């Protein structure tokens, strides 16, 4: 990365850092992102959205938790935060750390991006060894948070959250401090999905089954993200120095930047909910697909099924609102991926 770009990004970090300080005192929605960034590029899109909306004052991004063991994940996350001027946002990484990288032995055409991004863009995090374990940072943030103030957005595996639940006072801390848990995982009304069942089905079972019942959970399932293909013509809209653009190109190969949108959609809902889109001059693309019931794990591989139960009204799964098309939501996401950090506007 050339010296001029490094200087410009550091200047951006200085000025945008003032917005982060303002967010902390303005009552902006406090967000924690828990991500498996490495194996799929949509985590990069999700972190871009979180950073853009943080800089617009629509959320206060408190931390990024990494739930996979590759040390490249935390470094790639730091690149995204640093690019948007938020290099001081804490990042925690699960131990032990490894040098594992992504290899596509399923489709045989996608490529690794995390290490390339990590070592070709400026980043505030010098080494993943300098990060806290996620369980420690979670506890610190929970203990210091106001009651009912934190929204946790899980766009990866559920091992970090299961670890918090397994501590003596973890459930009580969650019950008092967490406003909502938003999870990309499962299929609805039933099925098997990667985040739930591939890496750590036992942790999935722990979180889905033992999450405090007084804390709302909203799920975004495989079926919703599968049909929203974002990133179209990203090269035409994103700054040429964007690590988001580079990651999408490296991951997809052959000049494509298209990808399904599981994690970006989950992050967008996690920050704006159903009612926050008017702040961007937009109609909410989401609605709840149910009014009652709860999620359940039905087998050791973490397959899930929705249970209709009129006594539970604070768990939901998402669908697109009536009249909202997959392409219109994909366009919205792509505009956020392409956002220039120096732009004074929040959207478009």
ChimeraX attribute file (.defattr): number of C-alpha atoms within 10 A of each C-alpha:
attribute: neighborCount
match mode: 1-to-1
recipient: residues
	/A:1	10
	/A:2	9
	/A:3	9
	/A:4	9
	/A:5	13
	/A:6	15
	/A:7	12
	/A:8	13
	/A:9	20
	/A:10	21
	/A:11	13
	/A:12	18
	/A:13	21
	/A:14	14
	/A:15	13
	/A:16	21
	/A:17	19
	/A:18	13
	/A:19	17
	/A:20	25
	/A:21	12
	/A:22	15
	/A:23	21
	/A:24	16
	/A:25	9
	/A:26	13
	/A:27	13
	/A:28	19
	/A:29	21
	/A:30	22
	/A:31	24
	/A:32	22
	/A:33	24
	/A:34	27
	/A:35	27
	/A:36	22
	/A:37	27
	/A:38	26
	/A:39	19
	/A:40	22
	/A:41	26
	/A:42	26
	/A:43	24
	/A:44	27
	/A:45	29
	/A:46	27
	/A:47	25
	/A:48	27
	/A:49	24
	/A:50	28
	/A:51	28
	/A:52	26
	/A:53	21
	/A:54	26
	/A:55	26
	/A:56	21
	/A:57	21
	/A:58	24
	/A:59	24
	/A:60	29
	/A:61	28
	/A:62	21
	/A:63	21
	/A:64	25
	/A:65	30
	/A:66	28
	/A:67	26
	/A:68	26
	/A:69	19
	/A:70	25
	/A:71	25
	/A:72	27
	/A:73	30
	/A:74	30
	/A:75	27
	/A:76	28
	/A:77	28
	/A:78	30
	/A:79	27
	/A:80	27
	/A:81	27
	/A:82	23
	/A:83	28
	/A:84	26
	/A:85	28
	/A:86	29
	/A:87	23
	/A:88	17
	/A:89	19
	/A:90	17
	/A:91	27
	/A:92	23
	/A:93	30
	/A:94	21
	/A:95	16
	/A:96	11
	/A:97	14
	/A:98	11
	/A:99	10
	/A:100	14
	/A:101	17
	/A:102	16
	/A:103	13
	/A:104	12
	/A:105	8
	/A:106	7
	/A:107	7
	/A:108	8
	/A:109	12
	/A:110	20
	/A:111	20
	/A:112	20
	/A:113	27
	/A:114	28
	/A:115	20
	/A:116	15
	/A:117	25
	/A:118	22
	/A:119	14
	/A:120	13
	/A:121	22
	/A:122	26
	/A:123	25
	/A:124	19
	/A:125	23
	/A:126	11
	/A:127	13
	/A:128	19
	/A:129	15
	/A:130	11
	/A:131	17
	/A:132	17
	/A:133	19
	/A:134	25
	/A:135	21
	/A:136	13
	/A:137	19
	/A:138	22
	/A:139	17
	/A:140	11
	/A:141	15
	/A:142	19
	/A:143	15
	/A:144	9
	/A:145	16
	/A:146	12
	/A:147	15
	/A:148	14
	/A:149	17
	/A:150	23
	/A:151	23
	/A:152	23
	/A:153	26
	/A:154	27
	/A:155	28
	/A:156	26
	/A:157	27
	/A:158	27
	/A:159	23
	/A:160	24
	/A:161	24
	/A:162	21
	/A:163	17
	/A:164	20
	/A:165	22
	/A:166	13
	/A:167	13
	/A:168	9
	/A:169	11
	/A:170	20
	/A:171	15
	/A:172	13
	/A:173	19
	/A:174	26
	/A:175	18
	/A:176	19
	/A:177	20
	/A:178	24
	/A:179	19
	/A:180	23
	/A:181	20
	/A:182	25
	/A:183	27
	/A:184	27
	/A:185	26
	/A:186	29
	/A:187	22
	/A:188	22
	/A:189	15
	/A:190	17
	/A:191	17
	/A:192	22
	/A:193	20
	/A:194	19
	/A:195	23
	/A:196	27
	/A:197	22
	/A:198	13
	/A:199	16
	/A:200	16
	/A:201	21
	/A:202	16
	/A:203	21
	/A:204	28
	/A:205	24
	/A:206	18
	/A:207	19
	/A:208	20
	/A:209	14
	/A:210	13
	/A:211	19
	/A:212	19
	/A:213	13
	/A:214	15
	/A:215	17
	/A:216	19
	/A:217	22
	/A:218	23
	/A:219	25
	/A:220	26
	/A:221	25
	/A:222	21
	/A:223	16
	/A:224	20
	/A:225	22
	/A:226	13
	/A:227	16
	/A:228	22
	/A:229	20
	/A:230	27
	/A:231	29
	/A:232	18
	/A:233	15
	/A:234	22
	/A:235	18
	/A:236	10
	/A:237	16
	/A:238	20
	/A:239	15
	/A:240	14
	/A:241	13
	/A:242	20
	/A:243	25
	/A:244	30
	/A:245	23
	/A:246	19
	/A:247	25
	/A:248	25
	/A:249	22
	/A:250	21
	/A:251	25
	/A:252	20
	/A:253	15
	/A:254	10
	/A:255	12
	/A:256	16
	/A:257	23
	/A:258	21
	/A:259	22
	/A:260	20
	/A:261	26
	/A:262	25
	/A:263	26
	/A:264	28
	/A:265	26
	/A:266	26
	/A:267	28
	/A:268	22
	/A:269	23
	/A:270	26
	/A:271	27
	/A:272	18
	/A:273	17
	/A:274	17
	/A:275	12
	/A:276	16
	/A:277	18
	/A:278	11
	/A:279	13
	/A:280	16
	/A:281	9
	/A:282	11
	/A:283	14
	/A:284	19
	/A:285	23
	/A:286	20
	/A:287	17
	/A:288	16
	/A:289	14
	/A:290	16
	/A:291	15
	/A:292	16
	/A:293	18
	/A:294	24
	/A:295	22
	/A:296	17
	/A:297	22
	/A:298	15
	/A:299	13
	/A:300	11
	/A:301	19
	/A:302	25
	/A:303	21
	/A:304	25
	/A:305	19
	/A:306	22
	/A:307	14
	/A:308	14
	/A:309	11
	/A:310	10
	/A:311	9
	/A:312	16
	/A:313	14
	/A:314	16
	/A:315	23
	/A:316	23
	/A:317	26
	/A:318	19
	/A:319	20
	/A:320	16
	/A:321	15
	/A:322	9
	/A:323	7
	/A:324	14
	/A:325	13
	/A:326	17
	/A:327	14
	/A:328	13
	/A:329	19
	/A:330	23
	/A:331	16
	/A:332	17
	/A:333	24
	/A:334	25
	/A:335	19
	/A:336	24
	/A:337	27
	/A:338	26
	/A:339	22
	/A:340	22
	/A:341	21
	/A:342	13
	/A:343	9
	/A:344	9
	/A:345	13
	/A:346	18
	/A:347	18
	/A:348	12
